[in-house]
């Protein structure tokens, strides 16, 4: 079994602490994604698990072993890097088998492992090519294949798709998901891309400034963000967040618009709050996913319209800020056109302004 546990793990560089006593438990065969903005500590955390960085305090456990003092080669992990790290003078076949070769494995076993990895990743047509003659996606598959042949307890991925264009990133996300389904093992994956996190993860670990802000399934962190940071980081386009004050059971925005609040929002009279709603909850009448029985009608003038085929993103002013709405089954919308929007009251998020923490049940 390849559970991974981090207990009060700290990382310091001199007097500067960059990871602050984090706790995390990852189950055997679970796919966990560490996500957050640059500098949040996610790659440092991954490198501590791999043994490429020493933990300053706390315990890192893989299976039933505390591995803090073990070198990377003794942890039975495989790591896939952003840069591919392939040997340019070696063929795909030799790149795949090199780690087993230097470990002194039998030639027959190396061939069997290499052939199995090539079959899983569809690399058979490229086995005699050099890395220079491969596309970016093919090189990344070779890097993953080199990790597979080691039969590790844990796969570690450090932003493996960052060097690929948007189309290839989408294709490789599917490849990685299929890989996890076929090679049943624990995966810890680092990315700054919340789309990768949402599409790949069993659970997402959202980090900021060396702290864990929230851990949950993609659905949980999307539907129940614990604070304004998570609410703004998860979701594309991001959640709209407007300053408001609670008066008479309503959130009163700076432009005087009053938004009714329900019993699930634990607020008090006069409380300064942040009212959050996702673009799909703010749509022109007749162009939304939500019904209109529990929706607030608001007329707004469209500043910008971004047609995306099956939907159009609309920008309009509300509460002193520019917010985004989503128009499904769209028609052509002209900038400056006034539309009747509906705001789905069942999908509101309310945060205490002072702490940024959610006060929604």
N, C-alpha and C positions, 0 to 999 in steps of 0.2 A: 504494500500500500504506500502511496506517495503523497500523503497529506503534507502540506507546508504550513508551518506556524511561525508567526512573528510575535514576540512578546516584549513589549516596551523597548522596541528597537530604536536606537538613537544613532545619528551620524554627525560627527563634528569634524570640521577642518580647522585645526588650531582651536581658537576660542569661539569660532562661528558654528552654531548648531543649525544644520540644514534639514534634518529629519528628527522629529520631536516625539520620541517614545510611542511609536505606533504599534497597534495590536491588529493582527489579521490572521484568520484561519481559512485555509483553502483546502477543500475536500479532495480526495482521490478522484481523478478523472474530470475535475471541474475546470472550466475555462473561465479564468478571471482576468479582467482587463483593468490595469491601472491607467487612469486618464486624468489629465489636468493640463494647465497651461505650462509653458516653458518655465523651468526653475522651480516647479512645485515639489520636486523630490522623487518623482516616479522612477526615473532611470537610475538614480542613486539607490533606491530601494531594490530594484531588480539586480543591480550590480552587487549589492550586499548578499542577496540570495545566491547569486552565482559564485561568490567568493572573489570577485574582481575588486571589491572594496571591503575593508574590514568594518564591522559594526563597532561603534564606539562603546555602546552599552546594549543590554538586552540579549535575547536568545533567538536564534534562527534554527528551526527544526525541520528536517526533511525526513519523512517516515518516522522512525523511532530514534533518529540520531540528531543530537545537537551538533550543527556543522560549523559553528563559528570559527573553530581552529583548523578546519579541514581545507586544503587547497582545492581549487575548482575541479581538478581532475578526479578528486576523491568523492565528489558530491553526487555523481551519476546524473548530471544535468547536461542538456545540450542547449546552446544559445544561438539564435539567429539574429544577426546584426543588420542595421540599416544599410551598411556598405557592402553587403554580400560576403566580402573577405574571401574570395576565391583565389586559388593559385593560377595566375594567368598563363603559365607555361604547361599546365596540366589539362588533359582532356576532362570532360564531364565525368567519365568513368573513374579516372584517377582522383579527381577532386572528391567524389563521393566516398571512395574507399580509403583515402589517405589516413584519416584518423584511426581506422582499424589496423592499417598496415603498420603505422609507427607503434601501435599498442601490441604488435607481435601476433595478431590473429592469423589463423590458418587461411591460406589462399582460397580454399573452397568455401569457407564460411564468409570471407569477404565478398566473393562473387555472389553468393546467395543473398547476402544482405543488400548489396548494391543493386542487384537485379530487382529485388522486392521493392526497394525505395523508388527505383526508376519506373516500375510499373504503377505504383501508387500515384506518382506525380506526372505521369505521361512523358517521361524523359527518354524513352527508348530510341526515338529517332535522332537524338542529339548526343549520344554517348561518346562519340569520337570527335566532337567539336571542342575547340578551345573557348573559354569564356568570351573572348573578343568577338566571336561569331554567334553570340546569343543575344536575344533581346533582353531588356531589363526584367521582364516577367520570367523568362526562362532562367536567367541567372539567379533570381530569387528562389525559384523552385529547386535549383541545384543546391543553394544554401540550405533550404529546408530538408532536402534529401540527405545532405551530409549530417544533419542533426538526427534524422530518422535512423540511419544505419547504426548509430551507437546504442539504440534501444534504451533511451534514458528513462529515469523515473519522472523527470520534469522537463518540459520544453519551456524555454525562456525566449521571448521575442522582444527585441528592442527597436520599436518604430520601423518594422521591416518594409513598410510600403511607402515611406516618405519620399523615396527617389523616383517613384513611378508616376506617370500621368494619371488623370482622373479615371479614364477608361480601364487602364491596367489595374489600378487600385481596386476597382469594383470586381474585376475578374479574380484578382488574387485573394480578396476577402472570401470569395466562394471557395477557392482552392484550400485556404486555411481551414475553413469550416468543414469541408469534406475530409481534410487530413485528420482533424480531431475526431470525426466520426469513425474513421477507419483505424487510426492508431490510438487506441484508448489509453490516454495518459493525461497527467495534469499539465495544464498550460497556463503560464502567466505571461501576459501580453501588455506591453507598454505602448501608448500612443497619445498624441495630443488631439487626435481627431475623434470627436464625439460620435460621428457616424460609424466609424470602425468599432468603437466601443459598443454602441447600441446593437449593431448587427452581429457581432461575434460573441459577445459575452454571455455566460450563464449569470455571472454577477459582475457588477461594475464597482470599482473602488475609485471614488473621486477625491483627488488630492489638491491641496492648495497650501503653499508656503510651508511644506514639510509636515502638514497635518492631514489626516483623513477627515474629509467633510461628511461623506455619506457612503455607505455600502448597501447595495441592493440589486435586485434584478433590473434589467432595462426598463421594464414597466414600472417598477416601484420608484426609481429615481426620476422618471419622466412625469409620472402622475402625482407623486408625493414628495417633491423636493423639500429638504429640511430647512433650507435657507435660501436667501436671494442669490448667493453665488451659484449653487447647484441649479437653481431655476434658470439662471441666465446662461449657464454653460451647456446644459443638456437641452437639446431641441434645436431644430433648424427649420425656419428662422427662430431666433431665441425668443424667450418669453418677454412680452411687454411688461414693464414694471413702472407704476405711476405712484407718486406721492399722494396721500389722501389723509383725511381726518375723519374719525368716526363720529357721526352725529345722528341720533335718532335711528340707530340700526342701519345706517347707510354709510358708504364710503363716499365722502364729498371730495371731488377732485378740485384742483386749483382753478379750473375754468368754470366751476359751479355745477358740473355734471354730477348727479347723485346716482350711485350704484347700490341697489339693495344687497345687504349681506344676510346670509342664512345662519341658522343655529350652529352649524359646524364651525363657524369662525368665532373663536374665543377672544372677543375684543371688549373694550370698555369705552364708555362715553368720553369723547375728547382725545382718544388715543391716536397718536401719529402712526400711520401704517403705510405699507407699500402694497398696492393692489396689483396682482399679477394675473395675466391671462395670455394664453398662447394665440398665435395668429389664426389658427383654425377655429378658435372660439369667437373670433371677431370677423364677421363675414357679411357681405351684402345680402339683403333679404332675398331668399330663394336660391342662394348659392352657397349653402353651408351644409355641414354634416349634422348640426343640431336642429332640433325642432324650435319653433318660435314661441311655444306656450310658456317656457321659462326663460325668456330672453328679453333683454332691455333694448328698445329701439333707439338708435342714435343716428342722426343725420350728420355726415361729415363730407368735406370736400377732399377729393383725391389729389395728393401732391404728385405722386409718381405711381405708375403702373408697370409692373415687370411681368410680362406674359411668359409662362413656362410650359405652354402646351395644354396639359389637362388642368392647370390651375394658374391663377394670376396672383402675385403678391401686390397688395395695395398699401401705399403709405398715406397716412392722414394724421392730422393733429388732434390730440386728445389729452386733456389733463396737463397742458403745458409742454408736452413732448410729442415727437413724431412716433406713432405706433404703426405696427404692421398688421394687416389682416390678410386673410386667404380667401380667394374667390374660386370656388369649384365650378366645374362646367362653365367656364368663363365666356363672356362676350368681350368685345372690344370696349375698353374703358379709356376715355380721354382724360388727360391731366387737367385738373380744374373742374371736373364733373362732380356734382354733388350726388351722393348715394345714401340710401337708407341702410345703415348697418344694423346687425343684431349681435348683441353680446350675450353669450351663453352663461347665465348666472350659476348653473350647476358646475361650471368648470373654473370658477374663480379661485385664486390662491391669495391668501392674506398673510403678510409678514409684519412682525413688529419692526418699526423703523429703527429704533435704537439698537436692537440686537441683530436684526436681519433674520431672526429665526421665524419659522412658520408658526402661525397660530391657527392653522386650519386642521381640523380633525382628519 
